[in-house]
Amino acid sequence: MAYSIDLSEKVAIVTGAAKGIGKATAKILAQAGAQVVIDDILPEENMQDVLDEIETVGLRPFYIQADISEEKGAEDLIKSTTDQFSRLDILVNNAGVVADWDKSYAVHVKGLYNCSNYAKDAMQATGNGRIVNISSTCVHSGGTGIPQYVATKAGAYSLTRYLARTYASLGILVNAVMPAVIMSDMIMTRYSSEEEMIKHYEQIMPIGRIGYPEDVANVVLFLCSELSSFLTGQVIVADGGRMHIGI
Ligand SMILES: NC(=O)c1ccc[n+]([C@@H]2O[C@H](COP(=O)([O-])OP(=O)(O)OC[C@H]3O[C@@H](n4cnc5c(N)ncnc54)[C@H](O)[C@@H]3O)[C@@H](O)[C@H]2O)c1
């Protein structure tokens, strides 16, 4: 029998899912059968194309406009989800910013913690939850000149360990992905064109190419599936080999 990943009957929240890695993750979770709840800070009318695109591969996603950097936003996101679907199985803490110190901390550390903390109460009911945090390899490499980004992504990394330890006895598995060099609006703030970004990295990437949001989404799918049922507190590096075997 072929292996398959079936998330039907599961309800999954992806934060920061209007574009980039979050959107690709929402799409692949929907394709695996989950009812996906998309969170972002954009008004709902700007999200129709994203909802339509995801609906082509699965159930129509439910959009909640919530700023997870505010505790009330995190609380509302989880409460609106459970009010609508009466359960919560998966939380992907993906929302990210390049911003000042306070905002970076509010999104990458406090927001991640608050979403997880409110989600925990809903997940406990089934005794089988999954939380996946999106950190960054810059935690180890030092990154490229944005100290508040590096420091707060380290918060996402260490909270993965804290939450995994704290929630293990509740049946909630908590893991993280550390991406790098993924084509998205965030990384494009450093380059004048996609061609420039690709040219810069193709010389130094061990596998000879940059990454795309789907490369990270596939790892998140694995971490939300039964295939990873013995993993918790793990941090998977998805960077085409750059950190460990790059030049
Ligand atoms: N692109 C990369 O190479 C790379 C590398 C390492 C880590 N990451 C991480 O991956 C995640 C996704 O990044 P991306 O590259 O897709 O970036 P992106 O800028 O394309 O997407 C980030 C999304 O988060 C949303 N967001 C920001 N603040 C929010 C808030 N307070 N509440 C809700 N949503 C919010 C944005 O509106 C946006 O839609 C981020 O956590 C980022 O730090 C990306």
The ligand as an SDF file (V2000), in Angstrom:
LIG
                    3D

 44 48  0  0  0  0  0  0  0  0999 V2000
   11.8310   33.6680    3.2360 N   0  0  0  0  0  0  0  0  0  0  0  0
   12.8490   33.1520    3.8980 C   0  0  0  0  0  0  0  0  0  0  0  0
   13.9330   32.8890    3.3290 O   0  0  0  0  0  0  0  0  0  0  0  0
   12.7230   32.8600    5.3640 C   0  0  0  0  0  0  0  0  0  0  0  0
   13.8680   32.3620    6.0190 C   0  0  0  0  0  0  0  0  0  0  0  0
   13.7790   32.0580    7.3560 C   0  0  0  0  0  0  0  0  0  0  0  0
   12.5970   32.2240    8.0410 C   0  0  0  0  0  0  0  0  0  0  0  0
   11.4950   32.7110    7.3960 N   0  0  0  0  0  0  0  0  0  0  0  0
   10.2760   32.8570    8.1870 C   0  0  0  0  0  0  0  0  0  0  0  0
    9.2000   32.2490    7.4960 O   0  0  0  0  0  0  0  0  0  0  0  0
    7.9670   32.8870    7.8680 C   0  0  0  0  0  0  0  0  0  0  0  0
    7.2090   33.3040    6.6180 C   0  0  0  0  0  0  0  0  0  0  0  0
    8.0220   34.2390    5.9280 O   0  0  0  0  0  0  0  0  0  0  0  0
    7.8710   34.5870    4.3730 P   0  0  0  0  0  0  0  0  0  0  0  0
    9.2440   34.5940    3.8270 O   0  0  0  0  0  0  0  0  0  0  0  0
    6.7900   33.7810    3.7530 O   0  0  0  0  0  0  0  0  0  0  0  0
    7.4470   36.1240    4.5350 O   0  0  0  0  0  0  0  0  0  0  0  0
    6.2340   36.9990    3.9370 P   0  0  0  0  0  0  0  0  0  0  0  0
    6.5860   38.3970    4.2840 O   0  0  0  0  0  0  0  0  0  0  0  0
    6.0020   36.6340    2.5110 O   0  0  0  0  0  0  0  0  0  0  0  0
    4.9650   36.5160    4.7890 O   0  0  0  0  0  0  0  0  0  0  0  0
    4.7890   36.8500    6.1480 C   0  0  0  0  0  0  0  0  0  0  0  0
    3.3020   36.9950    6.4130 C   0  0  0  0  0  0  0  0  0  0  0  0
    3.1010   37.2430    7.8290 O   0  0  0  0  0  0  0  0  0  0  0  0
    2.0670   38.2170    7.9470 C   0  0  0  0  0  0  0  0  0  0  0  0
    2.1300   38.8870    9.2370 N   0  0  0  0  0  0  0  0  0  0  0  0
    3.0710   39.7750    9.6530 C   0  0  0  0  0  0  0  0  0  0  0  0
    2.7690   40.2260   10.8880 N   0  0  0  0  0  0  0  0  0  0  0  0
    1.6300   39.6120   11.2700 C   0  0  0  0  0  0  0  0  0  0  0  0
    0.8300   39.6800   12.4370 C   0  0  0  0  0  0  0  0  0  0  0  0
    1.1520   40.4850   13.4550 N   0  0  0  0  0  0  0  0  0  0  0  0
   -0.2920   38.9100   12.5140 N   0  0  0  0  0  0  0  0  0  0  0  0
   -0.6240   38.1010   11.4620 C   0  0  0  0  0  0  0  0  0  0  0  0
    0.0980   38.0070   10.3240 N   0  0  0  0  0  0  0  0  0  0  0  0
    1.2150   38.7450   10.2300 C   0  0  0  0  0  0  0  0  0  0  0  0
    2.3350   39.1700    6.7810 C   0  0  0  0  0  0  0  0  0  0  0  0
    1.2100   39.9980    6.4960 O   0  0  0  0  0  0  0  0  0  0  0  0
    2.6650   38.1750    5.6630 C   0  0  0  0  0  0  0  0  0  0  0  0
    1.5050   37.7660    4.9500 O   0  0  0  0  0  0  0  0  0  0  0  0
    8.3520   34.0580    8.7640 C   0  0  0  0  0  0  0  0  0  0  0  0
    8.2250   33.6880   10.1180 O   0  0  0  0  0  0  0  0  0  0  0  0
    9.8210   34.2850    8.4320 C   0  0  0  0  0  0  0  0  0  0  0  0
   10.5120   34.8890    9.5000 O   0  0  0  0  0  0  0  0  0  0  0  0
   11.5420   33.0340    6.0720 C   0  0  0  0  0  0  0  0  0  0  0  0
  1  2  1  0
  2  3  2  0
  2  4  1  0
  4  5  1  0
  4 44  2  0
  5  6  2  0
  6  7  1  0
  7  8  2  0
  8  9  1  0
  8 44  1  0
  9 10  1  0
  9 42  1  0
 10 11  1  0
 11 12  1  0
 11 40  1  0
 12 13  1  0
 13 14  1  0
 14 15  2  0
 14 16  1  0
 14 17  1  0
 17 18  1  0
 18 19  2  0
 18 20  1  0
 18 21  1  0
 21 22  1  0
 22 23  1  0
 23 24  1  0
 23 38  1  0
 24 25  1  0
 25 26  1  0
 25 36  1  0
 26 27  1  0
 26 35  1  0
 27 28  2  0
 28 29  1  0
 29 30  1  0
 29 35  2  0
 30 31  1  0
 30 32  2  0
 32 33  1  0
 33 34  2  0
 34 35  1  0
 36 37  1  0
 36 38  1  0
 38 39  1  0
 40 41  1  0
 40 42  1  0
 42 43  1  0
M  CHG  2   8   1  16  -1
M  END
$$$$
